[in-house]
Amino acid sequence: MSEMEILVLAGIFTETSSDLVPSLVASTGLTGAASRYAAVLAGGDDDGVERATALGFFSGLGLGGFVLLLEAMR
């Protein structure tokens, strides 16, 4: 791969990611925070709250990745 091809691909990637990464960050943060507060309000112990936070974080990451994939295919 030549340097010019790499620069073109890098330009495409950064242009696309600069528009889409904030939605990935937002979906990850929102689902992580929502699941944490739900566990806290439900009266979960510390281990359950941490587990709920991790589950929410990774499900938000998966959801955000799926949205990014759909957007890239559009």
C-alpha positions, -999 to 999 in steps of 0.1 A, spaced: 0 0 0 15 34 -10 17 64 13 -10 82 -8 -35 53 -3 -28 53 34 -34 90 36 -67 87 17 -79 59 39 -69 78 70 -88 108 58 -119 88 52 -116 71 86 -111 103 106 -138 122 87 -163 94 95 -152 88 131 -153 125 140 -190 125 133 -199 91 148 -177 87 179 -197 111 201 -227 89 197 -207 58 207 -195 76 238 -230 89 246 -246 54 243 -219 38 264 -221 64 292 -258 66 293 -265 29 295 -237 24 320 -251 52 342 -287 41 339 -279 6 348 -258 17 378 -285 40 391 -312 14 386 -291 -11 407 -285 16 434 -322 25 436 -331 -12 437 -310 -15 468 -283 -37 454 -251 -45 472 -218 -31 461 -210 -62 440 -244 -61 423 -240 -24 415 -206 -29 400 -219 -58 379 -248 -38 367 -225 -9 357 -202 -32 338 -232 -48 320 -247 -14 311 -213 -2 299 -207 -31 276 -242 -33 263 -240 4 255 -207 -2 237 -223 -30 217 -253 -8 209 -231 21 199 -210 -2 177 -241 -15 160 -253 20 153 -218 29 139 -220 -1 117 -254 8 104 -243 43 98 -212 32 79 -233 9 57 -256 37 48 
